[in-house]
Amino acid sequence: MGDLELRKEVVGMFIEQLESSRKVLGSTDLDEILRVAHTLRGAAAGLGAFALAECAARLERAPSEPALVEQLLSLIDEVRNFAVSELEVTTPTQPR
C-alpha cells in the first residue's frame, strides 16, 4: 500500500521468523517442527514466498522426513537472503 516503513517492519519480522524457524528445524522435536512448518506456511504464503509455503505444507504432512527438512532449510536461506537484499534496496542511504 506504499508504506515503506510498514514494508520494512513486516519484512524484518519475517526475517526474524525465518532465523528462529531455522533453529527449531535442526531439532528432533516433531511437535515443534510441525508448529514451525504451519507458521511458516502461512507467513510465507502471505508474503508471496510460495515455494517456501509449499515446502512447509509438505513438511506439515511428513514432519519426520529429513529430505523435506533439508529442502525447507535451503528455501529459508534463499528467501532470507532475498528479503535482506530487499530491505537494503528499500532503505535509503544517509548522505555523508
C-alpha positions as CSV (number, residue, x, y, z in Angstrom):
1,M,0.0,0.0,0.0
2,G,3.0,2.2,-0.4
3,D,4.0,2.5,3.2
4,L,7.8,1.9,3.1
5,E,8.1,1.8,6.9
6,L,5.4,-0.8,7.2
7,R,7.0,-2.9,4.5
8,K,10.4,-2.8,6.2
9,E,8.8,-3.8,9.5
10,V,6.9,-6.7,8.1
11,V,9.9,-8.0,6.1
12,G,12.1,-7.5,9.1
13,M,9.7,-9.6,11.3
14,F,9.6,-12.3,8.6
15,I,13.4,-12.4,8.5
16,E,13.4,-12.9,12.3
17,Q,10.8,-15.7,11.9
18,L,12.9,-17.4,9.3
19,E,16.0,-17.3,11.6
20,S,14.2,-18.7,14.6
21,S,12.5,-21.3,12.5
22,R,15.9,-22.5,11.2
23,K,16.9,-23.3,14.7
24,V,13.8,-25.3,15.5
25,L,14.1,-27.3,12.3
26,G,17.5,-28.6,13.5
27,S,15.8,-30.3,16.4
28,T,14.2,-33.7,16.7
29,D,11.0,-32.4,18.3
30,L,8.3,-33.3,15.8
31,D,5.7,-31.2,17.6
32,E,7.9,-28.1,17.3
33,I,8.7,-28.9,13.6
34,L,5.0,-29.2,12.9
35,R,4.4,-25.8,14.6
36,V,7.1,-24.1,12.7
37,A,6.1,-25.7,9.4
38,H,2.5,-24.5,9.9
39,T,3.5,-21.0,10.9
40,L,6.0,-20.7,8.0
41,R,3.4,-21.9,5.6
42,G,1.0,-19.1,6.4
43,A,3.6,-16.3,6.7
44,A,5.4,-17.3,3.5
45,A,2.2,-17.5,1.5
46,G,1.1,-14.1,2.8
47,L,4.3,-12.5,1.6
48,G,4.5,-14.3,-1.7
49,A,7.2,-16.8,-0.9
50,F,5.1,-19.6,-2.5
51,A,7.9,-22.2,-2.9
52,L,8.7,-21.9,0.8
53,A,5.0,-22.1,1.7
54,E,4.5,-25.2,-0.4
55,C,7.5,-26.9,1.1
56,A,6.4,-26.1,4.6
57,A,2.9,-27.6,3.8
58,R,4.6,-30.8,2.6
59,L,6.6,-30.9,5.8
60,E,3.4,-30.5,7.8
61,R,2.2,-33.7,6.2
62,A,5.5,-35.5,6.8
63,P,7.4,-33.9,9.7
64,S,9.9,-36.7,10.1
65,E,11.1,-36.6,6.5
66,P,14.7,-35.4,6.6
67,A,14.8,-34.5,2.9
68,L,11.9,-32.1,3.4
69,V,13.6,-30.5,6.4
70,E,16.7,-30.0,4.3
71,Q,14.7,-28.6,1.4
72,L,12.9,-26.2,3.7
73,L,16.2,-25.1,5.3
74,S,17.6,-24.3,1.9
75,L,14.5,-22.3,0.9
76,I,14.6,-20.5,4.2
77,D,18.2,-19.4,3.4
78,E,17.2,-18.4,-0.1
79,V,14.2,-16.4,1.0
80,R,16.1,-14.8,3.9
81,N,18.9,-13.6,1.5
82,F,16.3,-12.2,-0.9
83,A,14.4,-10.4,2.0
84,V,17.6,-8.9,3.4
85,S,18.6,-7.6,-0.1
86,E,15.1,-6.1,-0.5
87,L,15.5,-4.3,2.8
88,E,18.8,-2.9,1.7
89,V,17.3,-1.7,-1.6
90,T,14.3,-0.1,0.2
91,T,16.4,1.6,2.9
92,P,17.7,4.9,1.7
93,T,21.3,5.6,2.4
94,Q,22.2,8.6,4.5
95,P,24.2,11.3,2.8
96,R,27.8,11.5,4.1
